[in-house]
Amino acid sequence: MVDYRKKVQSLVKKYKTRDPYTIATGERIEIKYKYLSPSSPEGIFKKVLRQKYIVINMTRIISASHLNMVLAHELGHAKMHASNKTFFLHDHTFYDRGRFEIEANKFAAELLIDENKVDKLYLQNLSIEQLACSYGVSIELIKYKFTFN
């Protein structure tokens, strides 16, 4: 299993930010914003001839914070699942993709939620919903970060 925490720490240290857009562009990952079918995923990561791409399905994006979460999730795929072996498993086998999605969610949670910037005692008195609102992320990412699930 890939150590997503170390990957995130390394990227945050290198770019001095937790902004997924800044990190992705710094890593030379092309970001495309397209209006695709509402039934298409919110985001897609692909690697074509060594070039990494993140495609954001703007049809499904409802807010700036939602866009940030999708971009962070796809950046997780780009940094942890970009090997040819991973793409072969994904495209040509019945390998359970759920593990990759969970890892990308954990990566996104680690990147977007910097718990060091908030007083730990303050965090203890907030509901999951309040935490999500204060960080501008989904309840799902709060659960991944603080392991409520």
Summary of the structure (lengths in Angstrom):
residues: 149
radius of gyration: 15.5
end to end distance: 19.2
largest distance: 49.0
contacts: 412
relative contact order: 0.13
helix: 58%
strand: 12%
